[in-house]
Amino acid sequence: MPVPVPRQRTTSAAPVVEAGTATGVDLTLLVIEDDPAGAFAVPELLDHAGTRLRIRTARNLTEAERLLTDDVHCILVDLALPGAGDDPLAPLHHVLRLAPRHAVLALAASSDAELAAEAVRVGAQDHLFREELDGRLLSRAIRYAVERKRADSAQVKLAESRLRAQENARLERGLLPTPLLEGSDLRFAARYRPGRSRALLGGDFYDTVRTPDGTVHAMIGDVCGHGPDEAALGVELRIAWRALTFAGLCGDELLSTLQRVLEHERESEEIFATLCTVDIAPDGRRAGLCLAGHPSPLIARHGWAAQLLPYEDSGPALGLLPRARWPRRQVELGPSWSLMMYTDGLIEGRSAGPGSPRLGQDGMVGMVNRQLAEGLRGEELLEAAVTEVRSLNGGELTDDVAVLLLDRRR
């Protein structure tokens, strides 16, 4: 054993050993050793960092539990504590369960090298041999053990964070819509970009289904805000829309029912949602349009420049007026067309970088016409539109963006 040295005592019950000048970060060590005389000794420490090492001693695990407070940085547990029974590592297991967030060192005799190595494998940050122990080695071991424990804890938190992110991503992907267009000659494309960092789902939502009578119903909407609560509400509204559409509701009756769903599910009366619905007749030449405070779709007919569908009969956003009505307007589509539905994230970005006017619907129409003139269609057109809007904005868009495109070619 090292030669005992005098220990200074503070006003607390914990003995103190000075490590150079007291300019470094103080460390507190809890020693659990079967020594009735309390003879665990530490030689004078010459720590270049000026660390002051406080030492608390416990003769058994019960006493250690009483002395284990939040200011303890490291625990040195003697593997030779009595009462281990058939498991020589029982004291260490007890300490690891008792102090899962603390750094732990195992103390063993040099003849128990295999046991000391096993102690590290089961959870100790390091081991020390009693016969080789001196002050400099102990100081260094405590420092390393504390840093290893911090690194291990950070690694565990990182792994947990990654798992949560993967689970959230799987959940959000599962909540994104799968269009049901079997039997339709319409082609579908969509792009979705949430404004939330590292998210897959925002407050924007969309869906497209074909009912048994051959009508294709499309919808796009936007819950005000773009946090997880708004994303959840958007999913609820989308699922409700699909169910109500298959139940045969359309136009004002459908939107009135969705408003009741919104009123029941929202967290406050300040939450509202905009919505655009289109029901395309089985022959594909005409459609019914309903707008609830939402931007009007863009239509590009063969041989004509793209333009907005009429929006004079727009109703209010869902959740604003208790007894609102949403008229359904009949629009002619023609034999060959592309219909683009979008949320306001596509038009509220800047037109030429920070401080410039917003792109707006007119700017979007001009941009899409240029892209159509370049021969872009379908997925390529949507990708180009979202990419150019971001470029014009001068950086990432802060709002959610959802765009869907239905094409009919004859």
C-alpha positions as CSV (number, residue, x, y, z in Angstrom):
1,M,0.0,0.0,0.0
2,P,1.2,3.6,-0.6
3,V,2.4,5.5,2.4
4,P,-0.5,7.5,4.1
5,V,-0.2,11.3,4.0
6,P,-1.9,13.9,6.1
7,R,-5.3,15.0,4.7
8,Q,-6.7,18.5,5.2
9,R,-10.3,18.6,6.3
10,T,-12.9,21.0,5.2
11,T,-15.9,22.0,7.3
12,S,-17.7,19.0,5.6
13,A,-17.1,15.4,6.6
14,A,-15.1,14.7,3.4
15,P,-11.3,14.7,3.7
16,V,-9.5,16.8,1.1
17,V,-6.2,16.3,-0.7
18,E,-4.7,19.3,-2.4
19,A,-3.7,18.8,-6.0
20,G,-1.3,21.6,-6.7
21,T,-3.0,25.0,-6.5
22,A,-6.8,25.0,-6.3
23,T,-7.2,26.5,-9.8
24,G,-8.6,23.5,-11.6
25,V,-11.9,21.8,-11.5
26,D,-12.5,20.0,-8.1
27,L,-13.2,16.3,-8.2
28,T,-14.9,14.2,-5.6
29,L,-14.1,10.5,-5.2
30,L,-16.2,8.1,-3.2
31,V,-14.0,5.2,-2.1
32,I,-15.8,2.0,-1.1
33,E,-13.2,-0.2,0.7
34,D,-13.4,-2.7,3.5
35,D,-11.0,-0.9,5.8
36,P,-12.4,-0.5,9.4
37,A,-9.6,1.9,10.3
38,G,-10.3,4.1,7.3
39,A,-6.7,3.8,6.2
40,F,-7.2,4.3,2.5
41,A,-4.3,6.7,1.7
42,V,-3.4,8.9,-1.3
43,P,0.1,10.3,-1.7
44,E,0.5,14.0,-2.4
45,L,-0.9,14.8,-5.8
46,L,1.1,16.9,-8.3
47,D,-1.6,17.7,-10.8
48,H,-0.6,20.2,-13.4
49,A,-4.2,21.3,-13.8
50,G,-4.4,22.3,-10.2
51,T,-7.2,19.9,-9.3
52,R,-8.3,19.5,-5.7
53,L,-9.4,15.9,-5.0
54,R,-12.0,15.4,-2.3
55,I,-12.3,11.9,-0.9
56,R,-15.2,10.3,0.9
57,T,-14.8,6.8,2.3
58,A,-17.4,4.2,2.9
59,R,-16.7,0.8,4.5
60,N,-19.7,-1.0,2.9
61,L,-22.3,-0.5,0.2
62,T,-25.0,0.7,2.6
63,E,-22.8,3.5,3.8
64,A,-21.8,4.3,0.2
65,E,-25.4,4.8,-0.7
66,R,-25.7,7.4,2.0
67,L,-22.6,9.2,0.9
68,L,-23.4,9.1,-2.8
69,T,-24.6,12.7,-3.6
70,D,-24.8,14.6,-6.8
71,D,-21.3,16.2,-6.4
72,V,-19.5,12.8,-6.5
73,H,-17.7,12.5,-9.8
74,C,-16.2,9.0,-9.5
75,I,-16.6,5.9,-7.4
76,L,-13.7,3.6,-6.5
77,V,-15.1,0.2,-5.5
78,D,-13.0,-2.5,-3.9
79,L,-13.8,-5.8,-5.5
80,A,-12.7,-7.6,-2.3
81,L,-15.6,-6.3,-0.3
82,P,-17.1,-9.1,1.8
83,G,-20.5,-10.5,1.2
84,A,-20.0,-11.0,-2.6
85,G,-21.1,-14.7,-2.4
86,D,-20.7,-16.7,-5.6
87,D,-20.3,-13.6,-7.7
88,P,-17.0,-11.8,-7.1
89,L,-18.3,-8.8,-9.1
90,A,-21.4,-8.4,-7.0
91,P,-20.2,-5.2,-5.3
92,L,-19.5,-3.7,-8.7
93,H,-22.9,-4.7,-10.1
94,H,-24.5,-3.1,-7.0
95,V,-22.6,0.1,-7.6
96,L,-23.4,0.2,-11.3
97,R,-27.1,-0.1,-10.5
98,L,-26.9,2.4,-7.7
99,A,-25.0,5.1,-9.7
100,P,-25.7,4.6,-13.4
101,R,-24.6,8.2,-14.3
102,H,-21.3,8.1,-12.3
103,A,-17.8,7.1,-13.5
104,V,-16.7,3.9,-11.7
105,L,-13.2,2.5,-11.1
106,A,-12.6,-1.1,-9.9
107,L,-9.9,-1.7,-7.2
108,A,-8.3,-5.2,-7.2
109,A,-5.2,-7.0,-6.2
110,S,-2.6,-7.5,-9.0
111,S,-3.2,-11.3,-8.6
112,D,-6.8,-10.7,-9.7
113,A,-5.9,-9.2,-13.1
114,E,-8.5,-11.3,-14.9
115,L,-11.2,-10.3,-12.5
116,A,-10.2,-6.6,-12.9
117,A,-10.5,-6.9,-16.7
118,E,-13.9,-8.5,-16.4
119,A,-15.0,-5.5,-14.2
120,V,-14.3,-3.2,-17.1
121,R,-16.1,-5.5,-19.5
122,V,-19.3,-5.3,-17.3
123,G,-19.3,-1.5,-16.9
124,A,-16.4,0.0,-15.0
125,Q,-14.5,2.7,-16.8
126,D,-11.1,1.4,-15.7
127,H,-9.4,-0.8,-13.0
128,L,-6.6,-0.1,-10.6
129,F,-4.3,-2.6,-8.9
130,R,-3.9,-2.0,-5.1
131,E,-0.2,-2.7,-5.1
132,E,0.6,-0.3,-7.9
133,L,-1.6,2.6,-6.7
134,D,0.0,6.0,-6.2
135,G,-1.3,9.5,-6.2
136,R,-0.4,10.4,-9.8
137,L,-1.9,7.2,-11.1
138,L,-5.1,7.7,-9.1
139,S,-5.5,11.3,-10.2
140,R,-5.0,10.4,-13.9
141,A,-7.4,7.4,-13.6
142,I,-10.1,9.5,-12.1
143,R,-9.8,12.1,-14.8
144,Y,-9.9,9.5,-17.6
145,A,-12.8,7.6,-16.0
146,V,-14.9,10.8,-15.7
147,E,-14.2,11.7,-19.3
148,R,-14.9,8.2,-20.5
149,K,-18.2,8.2,-18.7
150,R,-19.1,11.5,-20.3
151,A,-18.2,10.2,-23.7
152,D,-20.1,7.0,-23.1
153,S,-23.2,9.0,-21.9
154,A,-23.0,11.3,-24.9
155,Q,-22.7,8.2,-27.2
156,V,-25.7,6.6,-25.6
157,K,-27.7,9.9,-25.9
158,L,-26.7,10.2,-29.6
159,A,-27.7,6.6,-30.3
160,E,-31.0,7.2,-28.5
161,S,-31.5,10.4,-30.5
162,R,-30.8,8.5,-33.8
163,L,-33.2,5.8,-32.9
164,R,-35.9,8.3,-32.0
165,A,-35.3,10.1,-35.3
166,Q,-35.5,6.9,-37.2
167,E,-38.7,5.9,-35.5
168,N,-40.2,9.4,-36.1
169,A,-39.1,9.2,-39.8
170,R,-40.8,5.8,-40.2
171,L,-43.9,7.1,-38.5
172,E,-44.0,10.3,-40.6
173,R,-43.4,8.3,-43.8
174,G,-46.3,6.0,-42.9
175,L,-48.5,9.1,-42.4
176,L,-47.8,10.5,-45.8
177,P,-50.6,9.7,-48.3
178,T,-50.6,6.9,-50.9
179,P,-52.8,8.1,-53.8
180,L,-55.6,5.7,-54.8
181,L,-56.0,6.2,-58.5
182,E,-56.4,2.6,-59.8
183,G,-58.4,2.6,-63.0
184,S,-57.8,6.3,-63.8
185,D,-55.9,7.5,-66.8
186,L,-54.7,10.6,-64.9
187,R,-51.0,10.8,-64.0
188,F,-50.0,11.9,-60.5
189,A,-46.9,13.6,-59.1
190,A,-46.2,15.3,-55.8
191,R,-43.5,17.1,-53.9
192,Y,-43.4,17.8,-50.1
193,R,-40.9,19.8,-48.1
194,P,-41.7,20.6,-44.4
195,G,-40.4,23.8,-43.0
196,R,-39.4,22.1,-39.7
197,S,-35.7,21.2,-39.5
198,R,-35.1,17.4,-39.7
199,A,-38.8,16.7,-40.2
200,L,-40.6,14.7,-42.9
201,L,-44.0,16.0,-42.1
202,G,-45.4,19.5,-41.6
203,G,-48.7,21.2,-41.4
204,D,-49.4,20.9,-45.1
205,F,-51.3,17.9,-46.3
206,Y,-52.7,16.5,-49.6
207,D,-54.4,13.4,-50.9
208,T,-55.9,12.0,-54.1
209,V,-58.5,9.2,-54.5
210,R,-60.8,7.7,-57.2
211,T,-64.3,6.8,-56.1
212,P,-66.2,3.8,-57.6
213,D,-68.2,6.1,-60.0
214,G,-64.9,7.1,-61.7
215,T,-64.6,10.6,-60.2
216,V,-61.0,11.6,-59.1
217,H,-61.0,13.7,-56.0
218,A,-57.9,15.7,-55.1
219,M,-57.3,17.9,-52.0
220,I,-54.5,20.0,-50.6
221,G,-54.5,22.0,-47.4
222,D,-52.4,23.9,-44.9
223,V,-52.8,24.1,-41.1
224,C,-51.5,27.4,-39.8
225,G,-48.1,26.9,-38.2
226,H,-45.6,24.2,-38.9
227,G,-44.8,22.3,-35.7
228,P,-45.5,18.7,-34.7
229,D,-49.0,19.6,-33.4
230,E,-50.0,21.2,-36.7
231,A,-48.5,18.2,-38.6
232,A,-50.7,15.8,-36.5
233,L,-53.8,17.9,-37.1
234,G,-53.0,17.9,-40.9
235,V,-52.9,14.1,-40.9
236,E,-56.2,14.0,-39.0
237,L,-57.9,16.3,-41.6
238,R,-56.4,14.3,-44.5
239,I,-57.7,11.0,-43.2
240,A,-61.1,12.5,-42.4
241,W,-61.2,13.9,-45.9
242,R,-60.5,10.5,-47.5
243,A,-63.1,8.8,-45.3
244,L,-65.8,11.4,-46.0
245,T,-65.0,11.4,-49.8
246,F,-65.5,7.6,-50.0
247,A,-68.7,8.1,-48.0
248,G,-70.0,10.3,-50.8
249,L,-69.6,13.8,-49.4
250,C,-68.5,16.6,-51.6
251,G,-68.4,20.4,-51.8
252,D,-70.0,22.4,-49.0
253,E,-71.2,19.3,-47.1
254,L,-67.7,17.9,-47.0
255,L,-66.0,21.1,-45.9
256,S,-68.6,21.8,-43.3
257,T,-67.9,18.3,-41.8
258,L,-64.1,18.9,-41.9
259,Q,-64.6,22.2,-40.1
260,R,-66.3,20.3,-37.3
261,V,-63.4,17.9,-37.1
262,L,-61.0,20.7,-37.0
263,E,-62.9,22.5,-34.2
264,H,-62.9,19.3,-32.1
265,E,-59.3,18.4,-32.7
266,R,-57.5,21.8,-32.6
267,E,-55.7,23.0,-29.4
268,S,-57.1,26.5,-29.5
269,E,-59.7,28.5,-31.4
270,E,-56.9,30.4,-33.1
271,I,-55.9,27.4,-35.2
272,F,-57.4,27.3,-38.7
273,A,-56.7,25.5,-42.0
274,T,-56.9,26.4,-45.6
275,L,-58.1,23.9,-48.1
276,C,-58.6,23.4,-51.9
277,T,-60.6,20.4,-53.2
278,V,-61.1,19.4,-56.8
279,D,-63.4,16.6,-58.0
280,I,-62.7,15.6,-61.7
281,A,-65.5,14.1,-63.7
282,P,-65.0,10.5,-65.0
283,D,-64.6,11.9,-68.6
284,G,-61.8,14.2,-67.3
285,R,-63.1,17.3,-69.1
286,R,-64.6,19.2,-66.2
287,A,-64.2,19.5,-62.4
288,G,-65.8,21.0,-59.3
289,L,-63.6,23.4,-57.4
290,C,-64.0,24.5,-53.7
291,L,-61.6,26.9,-52.0
292,A,-61.5,27.5,-48.3
293,G,-59.1,30.4,-48.0
294,H,-56.6,28.6,-50.2
295,P,-54.7,29.6,-53.3
296,S,-56.4,28.6,-56.5
297,P,-54.9,25.8,-58.6
298,L,-52.9,26.4,-61.7
299,I,-54.0,24.8,-65.0
300,A,-52.0,24.4,-68.1
301,R,-54.0,23.4,-71.2
302,H,-52.5,22.1,-74.4
303,G,-51.4,25.0,-76.6
304,W,-52.2,27.6,-73.9
305,A,-50.2,29.4,-71.3
306,A,-50.7,28.2,-67.7
307,Q,-53.2,30.3,-65.6
308,L,-55.0,30.2,-62.3
309,L,-58.5,28.7,-62.1
310,P,-61.2,31.1,-61.1
311,Y,-61.2,31.9,-57.4
312,E,-63.9,34.6,-57.0
313,D,-66.2,32.3,-55.1
314,S,-63.6,31.3,-52.4
315,G,-64.9,30.7,-48.9
316,P,-63.1,31.3,-45.6
317,A,-60.5,29.0,-44.1
318,L,-61.8,26.2,-42.0
319,G,-62.2,27.1,-38.3
320,L,-62.7,30.9,-38.8
321,L,-66.5,31.2,-39.1
322,P,-68.8,28.8,-37.3
323,R,-71.5,28.7,-40.1
324,A,-69.5,29.4,-43.2
325,R,-70.4,28.1,-46.6
326,W,-68.1,27.0,-49.4
327,P,-69.7,27.1,-52.9
328,R,-68.6,24.6,-55.5
329,R,-67.7,26.1,-58.8
330,Q,-67.8,24.1,-62.0
331,V,-64.8,24.6,-64.3
332,E,-64.0,23.3,-67.8
333,L,-60.7,21.5,-68.1
334,G,-60.6,20.4,-71.7
335,P,-59.3,17.2,-73.3
336,S,-55.6,17.6,-72.4
337,W,-54.4,19.5,-69.3
338,S,-52.1,19.6,-66.3
339,L,-53.5,20.8,-62.9
340,M,-51.1,21.9,-60.2
341,M,-52.3,22.3,-56.6
342,Y,-50.0,23.9,-54.1
343,T,-49.8,25.4,-50.6
344,D,-48.7,29.0,-49.9
345,G,-45.2,28.0,-49.0
346,L,-44.6,27.9,-52.8
347,I,-45.6,31.5,-53.3
348,E,-44.6,33.3,-50.1
349,G,-40.8,33.0,-50.5
350,R,-38.9,36.0,-51.8
351,S,-38.6,36.7,-55.5
352,A,-34.9,37.8,-55.5
353,G,-33.4,37.0,-52.1
354,P,-33.9,38.5,-48.6
355,G,-35.7,41.8,-48.6
356,S,-37.2,41.5,-52.1
357,P,-40.9,41.2,-52.7
358,R,-42.6,37.9,-52.3
359,L,-42.9,35.7,-55.4
360,G,-46.7,35.6,-55.2
361,Q,-49.1,33.8,-57.5
362,D,-48.2,35.9,-60.5
363,G,-44.5,35.2,-60.1
364,M,-45.3,31.5,-59.7
365,V,-47.4,31.5,-62.9
366,G,-44.6,33.1,-64.8
367,M,-42.0,30.7,-63.4
368,V,-44.1,27.6,-64.3
369,N,-44.7,28.9,-67.8
370,R,-41.0,29.3,-68.4
371,Q,-40.5,25.7,-67.1
372,L,-43.2,24.4,-69.3
373,A,-41.7,26.1,-72.3
374,E,-38.5,24.2,-71.5
375,G,-40.4,21.0,-71.9
376,L,-40.6,20.1,-68.2
377,R,-43.5,17.9,-67.2
378,G,-44.7,15.8,-64.2
379,E,-42.1,15.0,-61.6
380,E,-39.4,17.1,-63.3
381,L,-41.7,20.1,-63.4
382,L,-42.5,19.9,-59.7
383,E,-38.8,19.4,-58.7
384,A,-37.8,22.4,-60.8
385,A,-40.5,24.6,-59.3
386,V,-39.6,23.8,-55.7
387,T,-35.9,24.1,-56.5
388,E,-36.3,27.5,-58.2
389,V,-38.5,28.9,-55.5
390,R,-35.8,28.1,-52.9
391,S,-33.2,29.6,-55.1
392,L,-35.2,32.8,-55.6
393,N,-35.7,33.0,-51.9
394,G,-32.0,33.0,-51.3
395,G,-32.0,30.0,-49.0
396,E,-34.2,27.5,-47.3
397,L,-37.9,28.2,-47.2
398,T,-39.3,28.7,-43.7
399,D,-42.8,27.5,-44.4
400,D,-44.0,24.0,-45.4
401,V,-44.3,23.4,-49.2
402,A,-46.7,20.8,-50.8
403,V,-47.3,20.6,-54.5
404,L,-49.2,18.0,-56.5
405,L,-49.8,17.6,-60.2
406,L,-52.5,15.8,-62.1
407,D,-52.0,15.3,-65.9
408,R,-54.4,14.2,-68.6
409,R,-53.1,13.7,-72.1
410,R,-55.2,13.1,-75.2
